[in-house]
């Protein structure tokens, strides 16, 4: 019997491509955490590459510029967030689960593992149009998923409400992170949960769901 095997150069080419893709993804993931911890402006290429265990010289083999990496990392972070939200319970129970998890002390105290909007929104607003477009497209996809839970018969009708509630949640989390009074910061999160759920329940009642 003749056993067919790939030539050594084919194996090396395949390994090389897979290795490059894995390295690129490692840079994206570590950069996403660094951006949320230190900010976009506070994260230089040298630091980002060191986090990934690579040298500065390897950066341009994967990205055209730092902004290219920012846009890619933001997209990757929001895709992960969308997948996490999709894993929640369906319907009203899932909506409340999302709100409570978002406005939790655990989320507040671990920004590098949390929502990119709460950590980076002000900086994303100062980025170039390509990065802001990536953010817009990814965020609207998440909001449409959220709206579908709230008004499954007509998600578009709930889109503005969902965006407003999300803005409330992001702002509440940001302010809670800035406060030095721990009890006040915790109370703010609890009030934010009540406010968000009240608005969402109002939308559900209006839509007849």
Backbone as CSV, one residue per row, in Angstrom:
resi,resn,N_x,N_y,N_z,CA_x,CA_y,CA_z,C_x,C_y,C_z
1,UNK,0.852,-1.191,0.000,0.000,0.000,0.000,0.886,1.239,0.000
2,UNK,0.500,2.217,-0.816,1.267,3.463,-0.885,0.616,4.489,0.036
3,UNK,1.379,5.043,0.967,0.884,6.068,1.874,1.294,7.430,1.333
4,UNK,0.285,8.258,1.069,0.568,9.586,0.541,0.808,10.562,1.696
5,UNK,1.881,11.267,1.652,2.182,12.269,2.680,2.509,13.575,1.989
6,UNK,2.304,14.657,2.721,2.622,15.969,2.160,4.135,16.151,2.128
7,UNK,4.595,16.923,1.172,6.022,17.203,1.084,6.431,18.075,2.272
8,UNK,7.704,18.004,2.720,8.161,18.795,3.862,7.890,20.277,3.685
9,UNK,8.084,20.798,2.451,7.879,22.241,2.265,6.412,22.621,2.410
10,UNK,5.486,21.692,2.045,4.062,21.965,2.221,3.715,21.994,3.701
11,UNK,4.300,21.068,4.446,4.056,21.034,5.885,4.560,22.317,6.539
12,UNK,5.742,22.751,6.142,6.320,23.959,6.732,5.492,25.189,6.377
13,UNK,4.982,25.246,5.132,4.169,26.392,4.728,2.883,26.444,5.543
14,UNK,2.267,25.246,5.730,1.027,25.198,6.510,1.295,25.567,7.960
15,UNK,2.376,25.036,8.507,2.741,25.367,9.890,3.011,26.855,10.019
16,UNK,3.723,27.406,9.032,4.054,28.816,9.090,2.819,29.696,9.097
17,UNK,1.827,29.360,8.273,0.600,30.149,8.210,-0.198,30.026,9.501
18,UNK,-0.310,28.785,10.001,-1.052,28.572,11.246,-0.376,29.282,12.415
19,UNK,0.949,29.211,12.429,1.697,29.866,13.502,1.509,31.378,13.457
20,UNK,1.526,31.939,12.239,1.346,33.388,12.100,-0.040,33.813,12.558
21,UNK,-1.058,33.021,12.199,-2.422,33.347,12.618,-2.575,33.261,14.131
22,UNK,-1.953,32.248,14.726,-2.020,32.100,16.181,-1.306,33.251,16.881
23,UNK,-0.179,33.656,16.317,0.569,34.778,16.897,-0.240,36.069,16.795
24,UNK,-0.858,36.284,15.630,-1.697,37.469,15.434,-2.836,37.506,16.453
25,UNK,-3.476,36.356,16.666,-4.584,36.321,17.618,-4.107,36.578,19.033
26,UNK,-2.912,36.097,19.368,-2.364,36.355,20.696,-2.127,37.841,20.898
27,UNK,-1.625,38.519,19.880,-1.415,39.969,19.965,-2.753,40.685,20.167
28,UNK,-3.769,40.275,19.396,-5.087,40.908,19.478,-5.671,40.756,20.877
29,UNK,-5.591,39.556,21.436,-6.191,39.296,22.742,-5.442,40.014,23.865
30,UNK,-4.125,39.979,23.835,-3.378,40.657,24.892,-3.507,42.174,24.752
31,UNK,-3.577,42.677,23.516,-3.763,44.108,23.309,-5.124,44.555,23.821
32,UNK,-6.162,43.731,23.581,-7.493,44.076,24.062,-7.510,44.248,25.565
33,UNK,-6.846,43.372,26.285,-6.793,43.495,27.743,-5.964,44.699,28.165
34,UNK,-4.843,44.923,27.487,-3.983,46.063,27.830,-4.690,47.383,27.573
35,UNK,-5.385,47.506,26.441,-6.109,48.740,26.142,-7.116,49.048,27.246
36,UNK,-7.829,48.033,27.693,-8.853,48.259,28.724,-8.234,48.569,30.082
37,UNK,-7.036,48.083,30.317,-6.375,48.349,31.585,-5.663,49.692,31.587
38,UNK,-4.946,50.012,30.511,-4.086,51.196,30.494,-4.564,52.285,29.540
39,UNK,-5.594,51.997,28.744,-6.055,52.952,27.749,-5.322,52.775,26.435
40,UNK,-5.948,53.260,25.363,-5.324,53.161,24.047,-4.091,54.045,23.971
41,UNK,-4.244,55.300,24.389,-3.112,56.230,24.323,-1.983,55.825,25.259
42,UNK,-2.327,55.129,26.340,-1.320,54.726,27.315,-0.672,53.389,27.007
43,UNK,-0.965,52.837,25.844,-0.418,51.522,25.472,0.385,51.650,24.187
44,UNK,1.700,51.733,24.322,2.560,51.836,23.150,2.793,50.488,22.500
45,UNK,3.290,50.516,21.282,3.537,49.282,20.547,4.510,48.377,21.304
46,UNK,5.538,48.964,21.902,6.523,48.160,22.630,5.862,47.387,23.771
47,UNK,4.974,48.062,24.510,4.270,47.409,25.614,3.337,46.328,25.110
48,UNK,2.621,46.625,24.036,1.671,45.657,23.475,2.376,44.400,23.007
49,UNK,3.514,44.571,22.363,4.251,43.412,21.874,4.907,42.646,23.014
50,UNK,5.375,43.363,24.028,5.957,42.686,25.186,4.903,41.825,25.883
51,UNK,3.663,42.338,25.972,2.584,41.555,26.573,2.375,40.244,25.826
52,UNK,2.568,40.281,24.516,2.378,39.080,23.687,3.636,38.223,23.624
53,UNK,4.702,38.659,24.295,5.950,37.900,24.287,6.717,38.029,22.990
54,UNK,6.577,39.187,22.304,7.215,39.390,21.015,8.011,40.687,21.010
55,UNK,8.832,40.849,19.989,9.635,42.062,19.856,8.903,43.090,19.006
56,UNK,9.312,44.343,19.112,8.707,45.419,18.317,8.747,45.115,16.826
57,UNK,9.829,44.526,16.396,10.022,44.298,14.973,8.981,43.386,14.352
58,UNK,8.324,42.569,15.175,7.321,41.633,14.654,5.969,42.298,14.415
59,UNK,5.786,43.500,14.922,4.468,44.134,14.874,3.956,44.303,13.446
60,UNK,4.796,44.845,12.573,4.334,45.186,11.231,4.215,43.974,10.303
61,UNK,4.550,42.811,10.815,4.259,41.592,10.061,2.792,41.202,10.205
62,UNK,2.111,41.843,11.172,0.723,41.489,11.459,-0.253,42.652,11.285
63,UNK,0.210,43.884,11.490,-0.685,45.040,11.450,-0.025,46.203,10.723
64,UNK,-0.837,46.983,10.008,-0.303,48.117,9.268,0.073,49.277,10.184
65,UNK,-0.636,49.399,11.295,-0.423,50.511,12.210,-1.035,50.163,13.555
66,UNK,-0.778,51.013,14.544,-1.405,50.801,15.845,-2.917,50.914,15.726
67,UNK,-3.404,51.859,14.914,-4.857,52.009,14.775,-5.479,50.767,14.145
68,UNK,-4.756,50.116,13.254,-5.219,48.859,12.679,-5.414,47.828,13.787
69,UNK,-4.458,47.754,14.706,-4.575,46.833,15.830,-5.718,47.242,16.748
70,UNK,-5.875,48.534,16.996,-6.966,49.010,17.854,-8.313,48.572,17.284
71,UNK,-8.527,48.831,15.992,-9.794,48.468,15.357,-10.031,46.960,15.435
72,UNK,-8.984,46.184,15.196,-9.106,44.729,15.222,-9.392,44.237,16.631
73,UNK,-8.706,44.803,17.620,-8.910,44.390,19.009,-10.302,44.758,19.499
74,UNK,-10.773,45.945,19.129,-12.124,46.367,19.527,-13.163,45.413,18.931
75,UNK,-13.000,45.087,17.641,-13.919,44.158,16.992,-13.894,42.797,17.682
76,UNK,-12.720,42.319,18.015,-12.570,41.018,18.667,-13.221,41.025,20.047
77,UNK,-13.015,42.107,20.797,-13.599,42.225,22.130,-15.119,42.231,22.068
78,UNK,-15.668,42.981,21.120,-17.125,43.076,21.008,-17.734,41.776,20.493
79,UNK,-17.012,41.058,19.651,-17.508,39.752,19.208,-17.590,38.787,20.384
80,UNK,-16.567,38.813,21.232,-16.597,37.960,22.423,-17.753,38.356,23.338
81,UNK,-17.961,39.663,23.489,-19.049,40.130,24.339,-20.404,39.674,23.791
82,UNK,-20.569,39.751,22.488,-21.823,39.316,21.870,-22.060,37.831,22.119
83,UNK,-21.012,37.034,22.010,-21.142,35.595,22.251,-21.511,35.311,23.708
84,UNK,-20.937,36.064,24.623,-21.246,35.890,26.041,-22.698,36.242,26.328
85,UNK,-23.176,37.343,25.731,-24.561,37.751,25.937,-25.527,36.727,25.351
86,UNK,-25.152,36.151,24.201,-26.016,35.170,23.545,-26.163,33.902,24.380
87,UNK,-25.193,33.655,25.258,-25.231,32.443,26.073,-26.163,32.570,27.272
88,UNK,-26.708,33.777,27.502,-27.590,33.986,28.642,-28.956,33.367,28.436
89,UNK,-29.754,33.405,29.477,-31.110,32.863,29.413,-31.952,33.663,28.413
90,UNK,-32.944,33.044,27.820,-33.789,33.756,26.857,-34.771,34.715,27.533
91,UNK,-35.306,35.648,26.742,-36.390,36.507,27.200,-36.031,37.452,28.330
92,UNK,-37.037,37.810,29.129,-36.881,38.795,30.208,-35.845,38.374,31.235
93,UNK,-35.794,37.080,31.527,-34.813,36.586,32.500,-33.395,36.841,32.009
94,UNK,-33.177,36.658,30.707,-31.858,36.906,30.149,-31.486,38.372,30.178
95,UNK,-32.467,39.241,29.929,-32.229,40.681,29.975,-31.769,41.103,31.371
96,UNK,-32.483,40.635,32.383,-32.104,40.994,33.754,-30.736,40.420,34.108
97,UNK,-30.461,39.214,33.653,-29.162,38.588,33.899,-28.037,39.434,33.323
98,UNK,-28.241,39.939,32.113,-27.238,40.773,31.453,-27.014,42.064,32.230
99,UNK,-28.110,42.722,32.612,-28.012,43.995,33.328,-27.289,43.816,34.661
100,UNK,-27.664,42.787,35.403,-27.052,42.572,36.722,-25.572,42.207,36.613
101,UNK,-25.225,41.427,35.619,-23.813,41.073,35.445,-22.993,42.293,35.034
102,UNK,-23.580,43.114,34.175,-22.857,44.300,33.697,-22.622,45.285,34.836
103,UNK,-23.657,45.527,35.635,-23.553,46.503,36.722,-23.240,45.806,38.046
104,UNK,-22.244,44.949,38.015,-21.823,44.222,39.208,-20.476,44.747,39.698
105,UNK,-20.210,44.639,40.985,-18.896,45.031,41.495,-17.757,44.253,40.830
106,UNK,-18.011,42.992,40.479,-16.974,42.184,39.834,-16.586,42.764,38.476
107,UNK,-17.568,43.170,37.700,-17.285,43.783,36.405,-16.583,45.117,36.595
108,UNK,-17.070,45.898,37.534,-16.446,47.197,37.802,-14.977,47.053,38.188
109,UNK,-14.668,46.079,38.999,-13.323,45.952,39.560,-12.351,45.209,38.655
110,UNK,-12.804,44.702,37.521,-11.933,43.972,36.594,-12.111,44.487,35.166
111,UNK,-11.727,45.735,34.930,-11.969,46.331,33.608,-11.291,45.600,32.457
112,UNK,-10.134,45.017,32.682,-9.422,44.382,31.567,-10.111,43.112,31.078
113,UNK,-10.994,42.564,31.900,-11.741,41.374,31.490,-13.176,41.720,31.107
114,UNK,-13.511,43.008,31.115,-14.893,43.401,30.922,-15.190,44.090,29.607
115,UNK,-16.202,44.934,29.638,-16.742,45.573,28.450,-15.793,46.623,27.879
116,UNK,-15.485,46.559,26.588,-14.605,47.567,25.987,-15.245,48.949,25.937
117,UNK,-16.570,49.013,25.874,-17.222,50.322,25.838,-16.960,51.090,27.129
118,UNK,-17.194,50.465,28.267,-17.006,51.141,29.545,-15.554,51.557,29.765
119,UNK,-14.629,50.777,29.234,-13.208,51.070,29.435,-12.642,52.046,28.406
120,UNK,-13.210,52.066,27.191,-12.522,52.746,26.085,-13.378,53.727,25.294
121,UNK,-14.633,53.932,25.672,-15.539,54.692,24.813,-15.026,56.091,24.480
122,UNK,-14.492,56.797,25.472,-14.015,58.154,25.202,-12.854,58.160,24.208
123,UNK,-11.983,57.162,24.299,-10.850,57.090,23.377,-11.280,56.630,21.987
124,UNK,-12.221,55.700,21.931,-12.725,55.259,20.629,-13.336,56.437,19.886
125,UNK,-13.998,57.326,20.617,-14.587,58.509,20.005,-13.573,59.439,19.375
126,UNK,-12.316,59.323,19.791,-11.248,60.166,19.221,-10.444,59.424,18.154
127,UNK,-10.774,58.173,17.911,-10.065,57.400,16.886,-10.541,57.804,15.493
128,UNK,-9.848,57.301,14.484,-10.229,57.570,13.117,-11.538,56.890,12.751
129,UNK,-12.087,57.293,11.606,-13.383,56.766,11.184,-13.400,55.246,11.025
130,UNK,-12.348,54.605,10.494,-12.404,53.138,10.374,-12.628,52.437,11.713
131,UNK,-11.944,52.899,12.760,-12.119,52.288,14.077,-13.514,52.557,14.617
132,UNK,-13.998,53.779,14.452,-15.341,54.106,14.927,-16.416,53.338,14.150
133,UNK,-16.158,53.082,12.866,-17.112,52.303,12.078,-17.157,50.856,12.539
134,UNK,-15.984,50.293,12.826,-15.924,48.934,13.364,-16.698,48.870,14.674
135,UNK,-16.480,49.868,15.516,-17.185,49.906,16.798,-18.694,50.006,16.583
136,UNK,-19.107,50.902,15.693,-20.530,51.101,15.427,-21.186,49.813,14.942
137,UNK,-20.590,49.167,13.960,-21.163,47.941,13.401,-21.264,46.840,14.457
138,UNK,-20.203,46.682,15.231,-20.189,45.626,16.247,-21.183,45.919,17.361
139,UNK,-21.249,47.189,17.791,-22.153,47.561,18.869,-23.614,47.405,18.458
140,UNK,-23.942,47.812,17.233,-25.327,47.674,16.779,-25.747,46.214,16.677
141,UNK,-24.820,45.342,16.330,-25.131,43.913,16.294,-25.491,43.411,17.692
142,UNK,-24.748,43.861,18.698,-25.049,43.481,20.078,-26.392,44.043,20.505
143,UNK,-26.638,45.307,20.181,-27.893,45.938,20.578,-29.092,45.289,19.893
144,UNK,-28.914,44.856,18.653,-30.013,44.176,17.958,-30.325,42.832,18.613
145,UNK,-29.284,42.140,19.086,-29.510,40.896,19.828,-30.286,41.176,21.112
146,UNK,-29.897,42.246,21.790,-30.540,42.653,23.032,-32.009,43.008,22.761
147,UNK,-32.256,43.772,21.699,-33.609,44.194,21.347,-34.484,42.995,21.002
148,UNK,-33.893,41.981,20.384,-34.656,40.786,20.021,-35.153,40.043,21.261
149,UNK,-34.417,40.143,22.357,-34.878,39.542,23.607,-36.058,40.335,24.171
150,UNK,-35.964,41.652,24.028,-36.965,42.531,24.633,-38.256,42.564,23.824
151,UNK,-38.145,42.620,22.511,-39.321,42.704,21.638,-39.130,41.750,20.463
152,UNK,-39.268,40.460,20.690,-38.970,39.471,19.638,-39.813,39.639,18.372
153,UNK,-41.017,40.179,18.497,-41.862,40.344,17.315,-41.435,41.524,16.450
154,UNK,-40.766,42.499,17.051,-40.353,43.699,16.317,-39.122,44.307,16.981
155,UNK,-37.956,43.674,16.831,-36.740,44.158,17.498,-36.390,45.603,17.169
156,UNK,-36.637,46.032,15.929,-36.274,47.390,15.543,-36.988,48.435,16.393
157,UNK,-38.183,48.107,16.855,-38.943,49.065,17.658,-38.277,49.339,19.004
158,UNK,-37.453,48.411,19.461,-36.814,48.548,20.771,-35.363,49.015,20.671
159,UNK,-34.873,49.228,19.460,-33.441,49.510,19.289,-33.011,50.783,20.014
160,UNK,-33.767,51.873,19.866,-33.396,53.128,20.512,-33.434,52.999,22.028
161,UNK,-34.450,52.311,22.536,-34.542,52.098,23.983,-33.342,51.318,24.497
162,UNK,-32.983,50.265,23.771,-31.861,49.434,24.175,-30.549,50.238,24.166
163,UNK,-30.357,51.053,23.134,-29.162,51.894,23.078,-29.126,52.866,24.252
164,UNK,-30.269,53.449,24.601,-30.329,54.387,25.718,-30.002,53.694,27.033
165,UNK,-30.538,52.493,27.207,-30.258,51.744,28.430,-28.789,51.345,28.492
166,UNK,-28.244,50.965,27.347,-26.826,50.607,27.322,-25.957,51.807,27.695
167,UNK,-26.317,52.985,27.183,-25.580,54.200,27.543,-25.678,54.455,29.044
168,UNK,-26.851,54.230,29.608,-27.034,54.381,31.058,-26.120,53.425,31.817
169,UNK,-26.064,52.176,31.355,-25.253,51.168,32.020,-23.762,51.499,31.928
170,UNK,-23.314,51.917,30.737,-21.901,52.258,30.550,-21.525,53.436,31.442
171,UNK,-22.351,54.476,31.439,-22.057,55.654,32.253,-22.050,55.338,33.735
172,UNK,-22.997,54.513,34.166,-23.051,54.129,35.582,-21.798,53.365,35.985
173,UNK,-21.376,52.445,35.138,-20.180,51.660,35.447,-18.939,52.551,35.481
174,UNK,-18.827,53.458,34.543,-17.677,54.361,34.511,-17.622,55.230,35.769
175,UNK,-18.761,55.774,36.174,-18.779,56.624,37.363,-18.473,55.816,38.614
176,UNK,-18.999,54.607,38.690,-18.724,53.754,39.840,-17.231,53.444,39.952
177,UNK,-16.572,53.283,38.809,-15.128,53.025,38.828,-14.331,54.242,39.294
178,UNK,-14.866,55.418,39.063,-14.129,56.643,39.394,-14.265,57.040,40.859
179,UNK,-15.306,56.589,41.525,-15.564,57.009,42.899,-14.620,56.316,43.881
180,UNK,-14.164,57.065,44.878,-13.314,56.483,45.918,-14.131,55.946,47.084
181,UNK,-15.379,56.375,47.182,-16.273,55.897,48.239,-16.876,54.571,47.788
182,UNK,-16.404,53.484,48.354,-16.816,52.148,47.907,-18.313,51.925,48.094
183,UNK,-18.849,52.333,49.240,-20.265,52.118,49.488,-21.120,52.903,48.498
184,UNK,-20.728,54.147,48.244,-21.458,54.957,47.278,-21.373,54.335,45.884
185,UNK,-20.204,53.831,45.537,-20.020,53.191,44.232,-20.911,51.959,44.100
186,UNK,-21.014,51.161,45.176,-21.882,49.979,45.158,-23.359,50.378,45.064
187,UNK,-23.734,51.412,45.820,-25.122,51.881,45.790,-25.480,52.389,44.393
188,UNK,-24.522,53.024,43.744,-24.757,53.533,42.392,-25.041,52.389,41.420
189,UNK,-24.301,51.303,41.543,-24.548,50.149,40.685,-25.946,49.579,40.912
190,UNK,-26.341,49.470,42.165,-27.672,48.933,42.472,-28.770,49.825,41.904
191,UNK,-28.591,51.134,42.044,-29.593,52.045,41.491,-29.600,51.976,39.969
192,UNK,-28.431,51.801,39.383,-28.341,51.664,37.938,-29.110,50.444,37.446
193,UNK,-29.033,49.334,38.177,-29.791,48.131,37.823,-31.280,48.424,37.848
194,UNK,-31.748,49.073,38.934,-33.171,49.390,39.040,-33.620,50.299,37.893
195,UNK,-32.803,51.317,37.590,-33.156,52.249,36.521,-33.236,51.550,35.165
196,UNK,-32.231,50.718,34.876,-32.189,50.031,33.582,-33.375,49.088,33.420
197,UNK,-33.664,48.314,34.456,-34.771,47.355,34.370,-36.116,48.068,34.265
198,UNK,-36.248,49.210,34.940,-37.498,49.963,34.843,-37.736,50.446,33.410
199,UNK,-36.703,50.938,32.770,-36.843,51.400,31.377,-37.151,50.234,30.453
200,UNK,-36.451,49.135,30.635,-36.666,47.972,29.774,-38.057,47.376,29.978
201,UNK,-38.525,47.345,31.209,-39.865,46.821,31.470,-40.922,47.746,30.884
202,UNK,-40.636,49.043,30.892,-41.549,49.994,30.271,-41.648,49.772,28.773
203,UNK,-40.519,49.485,28.149,-40.515,49.195,26.714,-41.279,47.905,26.431
204,UNK,-41.106,46.899,27.278,-41.816,45.635,27.082,-43.318,45.835,27.183
205,UNK,-43.740,46.665,28.150,-45.164,46.917,28.320,-45.724,47.670,27.120
206,UNK,-44.956,48.608,26.623,-45.397,49.403,25.465,-45.551,48.539,24.224
207,UNK,-44.626,47.590,24.059,-44.671,46.727,22.886,-45.642,45.572,23.036
208,UNK,-46.218,45.482,24.263,-47.204,44.433,24.490,-46.618,43.072,24.751
209,UNK,-45.311,43.056,25.120,-44.647,41.771,25.374,-44.516,41.528,26.873
